[in-house]
Each structure stands twice: as C-alpha cells, then as structure tokens.
C-alpha cells in the first residue's frame, strides 16, 4: 500500500496534464509540472529498489509522460531566417509600477529594444519612466488608461499604426498596434496581460482571459503576442492558443524551462515558473532569446529578436 501512495501523485499529475483537466487549485499546481517531472524519478527508483514491479511500471509510465512533455522544451528548433529585417522586442510586468525604472530603461538602451510591452502600468510609473528618459529611446506609445494597473501598454522606437485596445470577457485591457519596418510585412503586436488565478474563484476569469486572446492568423495579418499570460505551456488554455498557429519563442529556442515569475512578497519562496511569453506567427523566426532580472518586480523581463518576413 505504501508504494502505491508514493506512486499515485505522479500518476495523477501526469493524467491531469495530458488530459488538460486542471480545475480549481490544480491550475496553480500544474504550473510546476517541470519540477514534478524531476521528482517523479524518485518513486520509480524506490519501487524498483523494493521490487514492487507493478507500482514501478506505473511510476515509469508517469515519468515517461511527464518527461515527454517537459524535455522537448530544452531542445532548440531548426528554424530558418524569415528573410526580412529584424525586430528586437522586450516584455516586462512591472508589478504595479514597483519596478526599478532606471533598470528597465537600461535594459532597453543596452539591448537596443525596438518595441517594449509593459504590464501593470499606472500613472506614477509612466511619469517616472518619462523622467528616466524612455521617450528618447522609444518615443511612440499606447498606454491606454494608466489609472488601471492591469493594462498592457506598448512603447516603440518605430511609429505605431492602427493602434487600439483589446478588451476580453475577463475585463482586462491590452494595447495593440502594427509596426511597419522597411522591406518587411506589417506586424501586429499586442501587450498581453491575462487574468491571474490568484484564488480558486479567479479561475473562470483566468479561463476567459486566455480564451479571449487573439488567435494566430497563418493566412492573414502577421501577429505577435507578448506579455504576462499567467499560464505556462502546461496549461491547456495556453496550449489551445498555441494550437491556432503560434510558436513560443522560449520553447522554440530550447529555453522553455526558464522561469519568468516567482513570488517575492510571501514567506514561502516557490520556485520560478514560465508565465511570461513571446508568441510568434509561424511566418516569423526567433534569432535570439533571453530572460533578464527586473529589479523591483516579481517577473523577469523576456527578450526576443525576431526575423520578419519580407514585404
């Protein structure tokens, strides 16, 4: 009986992950699937050592299932250059404006960022960001209503065309715009900030937010979504969004296990998980990817250099 009690959690975790059955508190747990995959080695070793062959077989199946969904994220894909000019993008959740503004400006300057997506904007941050000199680097912007911190805004080196605000059923608002580089097809970019499942009662809002994201349009406008999705690729709603045609830049480059968020305001320090993403149209290609610390925020900044298709 003891062996089965040890094996059961890993088997149940694998079943929920493969079946897309996360509900209620399972939504939070499933974000830590990569850690569960690593720990699932222990029940297999233990049952083999005790020669409990049936339990070992179940443990082996659970380990294979979890490893099968986690390990591919560490292997870079073989994508070719899209053929057009390159765009350097960065997304940063600034934790209700508590981020070190100078540090964020420094990242933009040092890494020659062309388009910055910012989540959890407010008036104080926007004012401080301007005072720190962001306007000289990224003079074009759409920040929606800065009084509402959940908004996702955009700052850009190049003009933002066709700007607007996307509001889904969760009530969150996200800025979007189109950029047009010389020699490249137009690219529509949206700053994503989906509802967070902070409690079990927030899960319907979380589902609505993810289901309300713009799907990929493989035969239409070239699209890029970047920001705080409050979901990992182990969550079924995000996988459904990817199934419309997007590729995750982190997974594409073998960086799919790089955590981007960790709680910093609680006594319990959970390990980081990857909930911030850059999702690209299949006609784009990722030439570089990085995750950098963002002082003052519980999120890291996520960077990607994208090759655009020619016009």
C-alpha positions in Angstrom: 0.0 0.0 0.0 2.8 2.4 0.9 4.3 2.1 -2.6 1.0 2.9 -4.3 0.6 6.0 -2.1 4.1 7.2 -3.3 3.3 6.4 -7.0 -0.2 7.9 -7.1 0.6 11.6 -7.0 2.9 11.4 -10.1 0.4 9.3 -12.0 -2.4 11.7 -11.2 -0.3 14.7 -12.1 0.5 13.1 -15.5 -3.1 12.3 -16.1 -4.3 15.8 -15.4 -1.5 17.3 -17.5 -2.1 15.1 -20.5 -5.9 15.3 -20.2 -6.0 19.1 -19.8 -8.2 18.6 -16.7 -6.8 21.3 -14.5 -9.6 23.0 -12.5 -9.6 24.9 -9.2 -6.4 24.6 -7.2 -5.0 22.3 -9.9 -4.4 25.3 -12.1 -1.8 26.6 -9.6 -0.1 23.2 -9.2 0.2 22.5 -12.9 2.4 25.5 -13.4 5.1 23.4 -11.5 4.9 20.4 -13.9 8.7 20.6 -14.8 9.5 20.2 -11.1 7.0 17.4 -10.7 8.7 15.7 -13.7 12.1 15.8 -12.0 10.7 14.5 -8.7 8.9 11.7 -10.4 12.2 9.8 -10.7 12.1 9.1 -7.0 9.0 6.9 -6.9 10.4 4.8 -9.8 13.8 4.4 -8.1 12.1 3.5 -4.8 9.7 0.9 -6.2 12.4 -0.7 -8.3 14.6 -1.0 -5.2 11.8 -2.7 -3.3 10.9 -4.8 -6.3 7.3 -3.7 -6.4 7.1 -4.3 -10.1 3.5 -3.2 -10.8 4.0 0.0 -8.9 7.3 0.5 -10.6 5.5 0.1 -14.0 3.0 2.8 -13.1 5.8 5.1 -11.9 7.7 4.5 -15.1 4.7 5.4 -17.2 4.1 8.6 -15.2 7.8 9.6 -15.5 7.8 8.9 -19.3 4.6 11.0 -19.7 5.9 14.0 -17.7 9.3 13.8 -19.3 7.8 13.6 -22.7 6.0 17.0 -22.3 8.8 18.7 -20.4 12.1 17.7 -22.1 11.3 18.9 -25.6 11.3 22.5 -24.2 15.1 22.2 -23.7 15.8 21.4 -27.4 16.1 24.2 -29.8 14.1 24.0 -33.1 15.7 24.3 -36.5 14.0 27.4 -37.9 15.5 29.4 -40.8 15.7 33.1 -41.0 12.4 34.6 -42.2 14.3 36.7 -44.8 13.3 40.2 -43.7 14.6 42.8 -41.3 14.8 42.0 -37.5 12.9 43.4 -34.6 14.1 43.4 -31.0 11.2 43.1 -28.5 11.0 43.0 -24.7 8.1 42.4 -22.4 8.1 43.4 -18.7 5.5 43.1 -16.0 6.4 46.0 -13.7 4.5 44.8 -10.6 2.0 47.7 -10.3 4.8 50.2 -11.1 7.2 49.0 -8.4 9.9 48.1 -10.8 13.3 49.9 -10.8 12.6 52.3 -13.6 16.2 53.1 -14.3 17.0 49.4 -14.6 14.2 48.9 -17.2 15.4 51.9 -19.2 19.0 50.5 -19.1 17.8 47.2 -20.5 16.0 48.9 -23.3 19.1 51.0 -24.1 21.8 48.3 -23.8 19.9 45.7 -25.8 18.6 48.2 -28.4 15.0 47.2 -27.9 12.6 48.3 -30.7 9.3 47.5 -29.0 8.6 47.2 -25.3 5.4 45.7 -23.9 4.7 46.7 -20.3 2.0 45.2 -18.0 0.5 46.6 -14.7 1.0 50.2 -15.8 -0.1 53.2 -13.6 0.3 56.9 -13.8 3.2 57.1 -11.4 5.2 54.6 -13.4 4.5 56.4 -16.7 5.7 59.7 -15.2 8.8 58.1 -13.7 9.5 56.3 -17.0 9.4 59.5 -18.9 11.7 61.2 -16.4 14.2 58.4 -16.7 14.4 59.1 -20.4 12.4 56.3 -22.1 11.0 58.9 -24.6 14.4 59.4 -26.2 14.7 55.6 -26.8 11.1 54.7 -27.5 9.1 57.8 -28.5 5.9 56.1 -29.7 3.5 54.7 -27.2 0.0 53.4 -26.4 -0.6 53.0 -22.7 -4.5 53.1 -22.6 -5.8 54.4 -19.3 -2.9 54.5 -16.8 -5.3 54.6 -13.8 -6.0 50.9 -14.3 -2.9 48.8 -13.4 -3.9 45.7 -15.3 -3.4 47.4 -18.6 -0.8 46.2 -21.1 0.9 49.1 -22.9 3.4 49.4 -25.8 6.4 51.7 -26.2 8.2 51.7 -29.6 11.2 53.1 -31.5 9.2 53.0 -34.7 5.7 54.5 -35.3 2.7 52.5 -34.1 0.0 52.3 -36.6 -3.6 51.1 -36.3 -3.5 51.3 -32.5 -6.2 50.1 -30.3 -7.2 48.4 -27.1 -8.4 44.8 -26.9 -10.8 44.0 -24.0 -11.9 40.4 -23.4 -14.6 38.9 -21.2 -12.3 39.0 -18.2 -12.3 42.8 -18.2 -8.6 43.1 -18.8 -7.4 45.6 -21.5 -4.4 45.1 -23.8 -2.9 47.6 -26.2 -2.1 46.6 -29.7 -0.6 48.2 -32.7 1.0 47.5 -36.1 4.6 48.3 -36.9 6.0 48.5 -40.4 9.7 48.2 -41.0 11.2 49.0 -44.4 11.2 45.8 -46.5 9.1 43.8 -44.1 5.5 42.8 -43.9 3.4 44.7 -41.4 3.4 43.1 -37.9 0.6 43.5 -35.3 1.9 43.3 -31.7 -0.3 43.0 -28.6 0.8 43.5 -25.0 -0.8 40.6 -23.1 -1.9 40.6 -19.5 -4.3 37.9 -18.8 -6.3 37.5 -15.6 -4.3 35.8 -12.8 -5.7 32.7 -11.0 -4.8 34.1 -7.6 -7.6 32.1 -5.9 -9.9 29.3 -7.0 -12.7 31.9 -7.6 -10.4 33.6 -10.1 -10.2 30.5 -12.3 -13.2 31.4 -14.5 -11.7 34.9 -15.1 -8.3 33.2 -15.9 -10.0 30.9 -18.5 -11.9 33.8 -20.1 -8.7 35.8 -20.4 -6.8 33.1 -22.1 -9.7 32.1 -24.4 -10.1 35.7 -25.3 -6.6 36.2 -26.7 -6.3 36.8 -30.4 -5.7 33.6 -32.3 -2.9 33.2 -34.8 -3.8 34.1 -38.4 -1.5 32.0 -40.6 -3.1 33.2 -43.8 -3.9 36.8 -42.5 -2.0 39.6 -40.7 1.3 38.6 -39.2 0.8 38.7 -35.4 2.9 38.6 -32.3 1.6 38.4 -28.7 3.9 39.1 -25.8 3.4 39.7 -22.1 2.2 38.1 -18.9 -0.2 35.2 -19.8 -0.4 34.0 -16.2 -0.1 30.5 -17.7 2.6 28.0 -18.6 2.6 25.7 -21.6 1.5 23.0 -19.3 -1.9 24.7 -19.0 -4.5 23.5 -21.6 -5.9 27.0 -22.4 -2.4 28.3 -23.4 -1.8 25.1 -25.4 -5.1 25.8 -27.2 -3.9 29.3 -28.1 -0.6 27.9 -29.4 -2.6 25.3 -31.5 -4.0 28.2 -33.5 -0.6 28.6 -35.1 1.7 30.4 -32.7 5.1 29.3 -31.6 6.5 30.0 -28.1 9.9 31.8 -28.5 11.3 30.2 -25.4 10.4 26.7 -26.4 11.5 27.4 -30.0 15.0 28.2 -28.8 15.3 25.5 -26.2 14.7 27.9 -23.3 11.3 26.6 -22.3 12.2 25.8 -18.7 13.5 29.3 -18.0 11.3 30.7 -15.2 10.0 34.2 -15.5 7.9 34.7 -12.3 8.4 33.9 -8.7 6.6 35.3 -5.6 8.6 37.8 -3.7 6.1 39.1 -1.1 5.4 35.9 0.7 7.4 33.9 3.3 7.2 30.8 1.2 9.5 31.2 -1.8 8.1 29.0 -4.6 10.5 28.2 -7.5 10.1 30.3 -10.7 7.7 29.3 -13.4 7.4 30.4 -17.0 4.2 32.5 -17.3 5.6 35.4 -19.5 5.8 34.6 -23.2 6.6 35.8 -26.6 4.3 34.0 -29.1 5.1 34.4 -32.7 3.3 33.9 -36.0 4.7 30.9 -37.9 6.0 33.2 -40.7 8.3 34.8 -38.1 11.5 33.3 -36.8 13.4 33.7 -33.5 17.0 34.6 -33.8 17.8 35.3 -30.1 16.1 34.8 -26.8 16.9 35.8 -23.2 15.4 36.3 -19.8 16.8 39.0 -17.5 16.2 40.0 -13.9 13.9 43.0 -13.4 14.7 44.6 -10.0 11.6 45.5 -8.0 9.3 43.2 -9.9 8.3 39.6 -9.3 8.6 39.0 -13.0 11.7 38.8 -15.2 12.0 40.7 -18.5 11.7 38.4 -21.6 13.6 39.4 -24.7 13.4 38.1 -28.3 15.0 39.1 -31.6 12.5 38.3 -34.3 13.2 37.9 -38.0 10.3 39.3 -40.1 9.1 38.1 -43.4 9.9 40.4 -46.4 7.2 42.6 -47.7 
